[in-house]
Amino acid sequence: MSACAHSLYLLPFDHRNSYVSDLFHFGFPLDARQRMRIEDSKQVIYEGFLEAVAHAVSERAAGVLVDEAFGAAILRDARDRGYTTAVSVERSGSDEFQFEYGDDFAAHIETVDPTFAKVLVRYNPEGDAAMNLRQAARLRALSQYCHRTHRLLMFELLVPATGAQLQDAHGDPSAYDLDIRPRLMLAAIAALQDAGVEPAVWKIEGLTRREDCRRTVAAARRGGRDHVGCIVLGRGANEKKVIDWLETAAQVDGFIGFAVGRTSFHDAVADYVAGKATRKQAASRVAGQYAKWATVFEDARKLGT
């Protein structure tokens, strides 16, 4: 089984539909000038990544997650420099997992030759059963492709609440996250594994309780999957919440790092796009945030040893 046991500090900026609409207010289809502006802004984020790795973040742990549509050149450059790379293969903005490039997904992955093929999947084991079966079939095909080609699969698991589950949490999303989502995540991981989906890394929504982190690792590693790792995603949360999630997870064996995107780059890129920050200023702000997460994670990990 493919594995990823070493630390993984991922800077994700594979956002597409939300990135284009939120930061640029562009509509699709894009013209050539609009596309160039988006690609340029992602290059600024990448320059921040390179600055952080040059001064603060371990090269061995460092990695980027970018989309092929606006970041193919970044993926190739990062790969050539020896960094971990991941490319998103899901269709942006879709509630049901679909391949971005349909049946041609393998050719597109091979074009940028990443360390990881990454999927973002909304999967609630108590939700739409038919949709879950359709998703699992597509994901099994991707997992089998990764196994055949000796690539690693990264699985970003989102478990959105059903109406009934949110009602059980008295309409409070925070209560759902604390008291209901953790058990649903365990059930989702087991169901996907049983369906033949075998990630090397699970990209997990932040958990408040350390015991929930332990249970998540146990689920990810059940049945001899001893070298599977988990990383914490940022979910666009504020800095304090991200730090809380990182500190909780870092003290649990099996959580090997993080993938914090929007909280790292959003404000810096927004200011760059609006002309309120120079390219260098924006890149340095991204570098500072990314390096901060690495420091927080490593300091908390020491407390847990």
PLY file of the C-alpha trace (Angstrom):
ply
format ascii 1.0
element vertex 305
property float x
property float y
property float z
element edge 304
property int vertex1
property int vertex2
end_header
0.00 0.00 0.00
1.27 3.50 -0.83
2.06 5.58 2.21
3.11 9.01 3.38
4.64 8.77 6.84
6.78 11.92 7.00
5.61 15.42 7.93
3.52 17.23 5.33
3.00 20.99 5.53
0.82 21.79 2.56
-0.02 25.23 1.19
-3.24 24.70 -0.79
-4.38 27.22 -3.39
-6.29 24.98 -5.76
-9.48 27.00 -5.25
-11.12 27.80 -8.57
-14.76 28.94 -8.77
-14.78 30.60 -5.35
-11.33 32.09 -5.95
-12.34 33.65 -9.26
-15.66 35.01 -8.02
-14.54 36.18 -4.58
-11.17 37.74 -5.34
-11.75 38.93 -8.91
-15.54 39.05 -9.37
-15.10 37.48 -12.78
-17.70 35.30 -14.45
-17.08 32.27 -16.64
-15.98 31.85 -19.33
-12.82 33.86 -18.73
-11.02 35.83 -21.40
-7.25 35.63 -21.87
-6.52 38.73 -19.79
-8.63 37.53 -16.87
-6.95 34.15 -16.95
-3.51 35.79 -16.89
-4.46 37.85 -13.82
-5.62 34.76 -11.96
-2.51 32.79 -12.88
-0.35 35.73 -11.81
-2.04 35.93 -8.40
-1.44 32.22 -7.83
2.19 32.76 -8.76
2.35 35.35 -5.96
1.14 32.71 -3.49
3.78 30.33 -4.79
6.44 33.00 -4.34
5.32 33.24 -0.73
5.70 29.48 -0.39
9.24 29.63 -1.78
10.14 32.48 0.58
8.88 30.52 3.59
10.78 27.39 2.59
13.95 29.42 2.07
13.82 30.81 5.61
11.49 28.92 7.93
9.76 25.76 6.70
11.40 22.36 6.27
11.98 21.57 2.60
11.21 17.90 3.20
7.82 18.70 4.73
6.86 21.53 2.38
4.33 21.05 -0.38
1.87 22.84 -2.63
-1.63 21.89 -3.71
-2.67 23.69 -6.89
-5.16 23.17 -9.69
-4.01 22.39 -13.20
-6.24 25.05 -14.76
-4.38 28.03 -13.25
-1.32 26.40 -11.69
0.17 23.86 -14.09
3.42 25.81 -14.37
3.64 26.06 -10.60
3.17 22.33 -10.20
5.93 21.59 -12.68
8.32 24.08 -11.11
7.69 22.80 -7.57
8.16 19.20 -8.75
11.42 20.12 -10.48
12.64 21.75 -7.25
11.92 18.55 -5.35
8.91 19.68 -3.31
5.82 17.60 -2.66
3.07 18.51 -5.12
-0.64 17.74 -5.23
-3.14 18.47 -7.98
-6.89 18.66 -7.48
-8.89 16.36 -9.74
-12.46 17.16 -8.60
-14.80 19.47 -10.47
-14.85 22.78 -8.64
-18.09 23.81 -6.96
-19.89 20.49 -7.38
-21.76 19.00 -4.41
-21.28 15.51 -5.85
-17.77 14.38 -6.68
-17.14 14.45 -10.42
-13.80 14.41 -12.23
-12.77 17.85 -13.46
-11.78 16.39 -16.80
-14.18 13.44 -16.91
-12.80 10.20 -18.31
-9.56 12.00 -19.23
-8.59 12.47 -15.57
-5.55 10.17 -15.83
-4.02 12.04 -18.77
-4.40 15.34 -16.94
-2.77 13.99 -13.78
0.14 12.70 -15.84
0.55 16.08 -17.54
1.69 17.67 -14.27
3.10 14.48 -12.67
2.26 15.28 -9.02
3.17 13.43 -5.85
-0.53 13.31 -4.94
-3.80 13.26 -6.81
-6.14 15.09 -4.43
-9.91 14.90 -4.24
-12.34 17.02 -2.24
-15.46 15.00 -1.49
-18.61 15.85 0.43
-19.66 12.54 1.92
-22.16 12.16 4.75
-22.72 8.46 5.51
-26.26 9.26 6.67
-26.98 11.46 3.67
-27.96 10.66 0.08
-27.20 6.93 -0.21
-27.45 6.82 -4.00
-25.07 9.75 -4.39
-22.63 8.16 -1.95
-22.60 4.98 -4.06
-21.97 6.96 -7.25
-19.17 8.91 -5.61
-17.58 5.78 -4.18
-17.50 4.13 -7.62
-15.66 7.09 -9.17
-13.31 7.33 -6.21
-12.51 3.62 -6.38
-11.52 4.07 -10.04
-9.19 6.92 -9.05
-7.72 4.91 -6.17
-7.06 1.95 -8.45
-5.42 4.24 -11.01
-3.14 5.70 -8.32
-2.19 2.21 -7.14
-1.38 1.06 -10.69
0.74 4.12 -11.44
2.46 4.32 -8.03
0.94 7.69 -7.23
-0.43 8.76 -3.87
-4.06 9.64 -3.24
-5.00 12.51 -0.93
-8.60 12.58 0.22
-10.16 15.80 1.55
-13.22 14.62 3.47
-15.99 17.11 4.14
-19.05 15.92 6.05
-21.78 18.55 5.60
-24.71 18.23 7.98
-28.04 16.95 6.77
-31.09 18.95 7.80
-31.94 16.37 10.45
-28.41 16.37 11.86
-28.34 20.14 12.09
-31.71 20.01 13.82
-30.24 17.52 16.31
-27.57 20.14 16.99
-30.33 22.71 17.61
-29.38 24.54 14.44
-25.88 25.29 15.75
-23.09 24.43 13.26
-20.51 24.57 16.05
-22.44 22.00 18.07
-22.66 19.80 14.97
-18.89 20.06 14.51
-18.25 19.18 18.14
-20.78 16.47 18.90
-21.98 14.91 15.63
-19.42 15.33 12.84
-16.62 13.29 14.51
-18.61 10.02 14.51
-19.81 10.67 10.96
-16.23 11.12 9.81
-15.30 7.72 11.26
-18.23 6.09 9.50
-17.37 7.83 6.22
-13.74 6.72 6.35
-14.76 3.11 7.01
-17.39 3.12 4.25
-14.96 4.53 1.70
-12.23 2.08 2.65
-14.71 -0.79 2.34
-15.61 0.54 -1.11
-11.98 0.21 -2.22
-10.83 3.82 -1.75
-7.31 3.86 -0.28
-5.81 7.29 0.39
-2.25 7.70 1.59
-3.34 10.90 3.35
-6.71 11.95 4.73
-7.23 15.72 4.74
-9.49 16.24 7.74
-11.69 19.07 8.99
-10.38 20.38 12.31
-11.38 18.62 15.51
-11.70 20.20 18.94
-11.10 17.10 21.06
-7.82 15.25 21.01
-9.65 11.96 21.53
-11.57 12.56 18.28
-8.22 13.03 16.53
-7.02 9.70 17.94
-10.17 7.94 16.77
-9.78 9.45 13.31
-6.22 8.18 13.00
-7.33 4.74 14.20
-10.03 4.69 11.51
-7.60 5.83 8.81
-5.10 3.13 9.85
-7.44 0.24 10.52
-6.84 -3.13 8.95
-3.10 -2.81 8.46
-3.08 0.68 6.95
-0.36 1.60 9.43
1.43 4.21 7.34
-1.59 6.27 6.31
-1.39 9.85 7.60
-3.86 12.60 8.45
-3.50 16.34 7.97
-5.69 19.20 9.23
-7.40 21.52 6.76
-8.09 25.17 7.53
-11.64 25.48 6.15
-11.17 29.24 5.77
-11.44 29.69 9.55
-9.93 32.58 11.47
-6.37 32.36 12.74
-7.31 31.49 16.33
-9.50 28.57 15.26
-6.83 27.26 12.87
-4.23 27.39 15.64
-6.56 25.53 18.01
-7.08 22.77 15.44
-3.37 22.50 14.68
-2.38 22.35 18.34
-4.96 19.65 19.05
-4.01 17.46 16.11
-0.24 17.88 16.38
-0.18 16.11 19.73
-1.71 12.95 18.23
0.50 10.39 16.51
-0.67 9.96 12.94
-1.47 13.61 12.27
1.52 14.52 10.16
0.76 18.12 9.22
-1.73 20.53 7.78
-3.22 22.10 4.67
-4.26 25.67 5.41
-5.16 27.68 2.33
-7.52 30.64 2.45
-6.42 31.74 5.93
-2.88 31.83 4.56
-3.39 33.73 1.34
-6.83 35.35 1.02
-6.23 38.79 2.53
-2.78 39.14 1.02
-3.99 38.26 -2.47
-7.07 40.48 -2.10
-4.81 43.44 -1.30
-2.49 42.60 -4.17
-5.38 42.38 -6.63
-6.77 45.68 -5.35
-3.39 47.42 -5.62
-3.10 47.86 -1.85
-0.03 45.64 -1.57
2.98 45.12 -3.79
3.81 41.71 -5.14
6.65 41.34 -2.63
4.49 42.47 0.28
1.73 40.03 -0.58
4.12 37.12 -1.05
5.83 37.88 2.26
2.48 37.91 4.06
1.66 34.51 2.63
5.10 33.28 3.67
4.57 34.55 7.20
1.23 32.80 7.62
2.45 29.53 6.16
5.55 29.58 8.37
3.39 30.35 11.41
1.34 27.18 10.92
4.54 25.12 10.69
5.86 26.63 13.91
2.55 26.12 15.74
2.33 22.51 14.61
5.92 21.68 15.50
5.78 23.38 18.91
2.56 21.54 19.78
3.98 18.24 18.56
6.88 18.60 21.01
4.39 18.97 23.86
2.76 15.71 22.85
5.96 13.66 22.83
0 1
1 2
2 3
3 4
4 5
5 6
6 7
7 8
8 9
9 10
10 11
11 12
12 13
13 14
14 15
15 16
16 17
17 18
18 19
19 20
20 21
21 22
22 23
23 24
24 25
25 26
26 27
27 28
28 29
29 30
30 31
31 32
32 33
33 34
34 35
35 36
36 37
37 38
38 39
39 40
40 41
41 42
42 43
43 44
44 45
45 46
46 47
47 48
48 49
49 50
50 51
51 52
52 53
53 54
54 55
55 56
56 57
57 58
58 59
59 60
60 61
61 62
62 63
63 64
64 65
65 66
66 67
67 68
68 69
69 70
70 71
71 72
72 73
73 74
74 75
75 76
76 77
77 78
78 79
79 80
80 81
81 82
82 83
83 84
84 85
85 86
86 87
87 88
88 89
89 90
90 91
91 92
92 93
93 94
94 95
95 96
96 97
97 98
98 99
99 100
100 101
101 102
102 103
103 104
104 105
105 106
106 107
107 108
108 109
109 110
110 111
111 112
112 113
113 114
114 115
115 116
116 117
117 118
118 119
119 120
120 121
121 122
122 123
123 124
124 125
125 126
126 127
127 128
128 129
129 130
130 131
131 132
132 133
133 134
134 135
135 136
136 137
137 138
138 139
139 140
140 141
141 142
142 143
143 144
144 145
145 146
146 147
147 148
148 149
149 150
150 151
151 152
152 153
153 154
154 155
155 156
156 157
157 158
158 159
159 160
160 161
161 162
162 163
163 164
164 165
165 166
166 167
167 168
168 169
169 170
170 171
171 172
172 173
173 174
174 175
175 176
176 177
177 178
178 179
179 180
180 181
181 182
182 183
183 184
184 185
185 186
186 187
187 188
188 189
189 190
190 191
191 192
192 193
193 194
194 195
195 196
196 197
197 198
198 199
199 200
200 201
201 202
202 203
203 204
204 205
205 206
206 207
207 208
208 209
209 210
210 211
211 212
212 213
213 214
214 215
215 216
216 217
217 218
218 219
219 220
220 221
221 222
222 223
223 224
224 225
225 226
226 227
227 228
228 229
229 230
230 231
231 232
232 233
233 234
234 235
235 236
236 237
237 238
238 239
239 240
240 241
241 242
242 243
243 244
244 245
245 246
246 247
247 248
248 249
249 250
250 251
251 252
252 253
253 254
254 255
255 256
256 257
257 258
258 259
259 260
260 261
261 262
262 263
263 264
264 265
265 266
266 267
267 268
268 269
269 270
270 271
271 272
272 273
273 274
274 275
275 276
276 277
277 278
278 279
279 280
280 281
281 282
282 283
283 284
284 285
285 286
286 287
287 288
288 289
289 290
290 291
291 292
292 293
293 294
294 295
295 296
296 297
297 298
298 299
299 300
300 301
301 302
302 303
303 304
